[in-house]
């Protein structure tokens, strides 16, 4: 089923207005992004808050779905409201509808989350340019992943956002192996394929750096990601970083499209959706149509 195309954000033009939300969340209390029956999810919580405000079910589209336990700092979603709904958000006060939605949405989220208030924070609300689609207009997504390799680096205060790895890792080996996966490739060996979806992605960055605090931070960027792809890439790279297998082993698995007992997923809690990039406003619709055609 094709998604509704966004109307131009021109007041007085009728139809729907497309709204962009920029948000962050702590993935720990949620069963992932996507709505699931009888489970608390980020999407479900956000849509429930919107329903409190506009008195109808509102669907949101996200730039990148995240698994259970995965966090986000730079997530983007869009939703469509009628002009009457948009203008009615300020309840007659002299307040910009975007500012009104931001203020009221924070209140609705707090009401729904209760003791978990703050687990989802909406940072900005804007009227989206014509052609904007949070998912299909995106040029790339970027994730980070923190690893503490050895008990000396295990900080109890950071245990909910950092992987504690028992064995020391060689950053040079990690980067030598990960560099061989860059480019447009079939990542079947590093993801859980969904029926009817392609596993071909363009991996633009996959690199590791050790900070001054000793923590290794992985950066993974691609045009889009398959299900579990980032965690599978990290999990496999750890074999290389430990010296258990040579750096070329990652590329061999990529080419063979091999999934076996060594196809492990790194834990979700250190993974953070950091950023999504979009083209200039006049290229948004073309980008969305191109991406939609590739995916379908």
Secondary structure, DSSP 8 states (H G I E B T S, - for coil): ----------TTS-SEEEEEEEEEE-GGGSS-SS--TTS--HHHHHHHHHHHHHSS----EESS---TT-EEEEEEEEEEEEHHHHHGGGTTSSS-HHHHHHHHHHHHHHHHHGGGTTSEEEEEEEE--TT--TTTTEEEEEEEEEEEESGGG--GGGTTTSEEESS---HHHHHHHHHTT-EEEE-GGGS---TT---EEEEEEEEEEE-TTS-EEEEEEES---TTHHHHHHHHHHHHHHTSS-THHHHHHHHHT--STT-----STTEEEEEEEE--GGGHHHHHHHHHHHH-
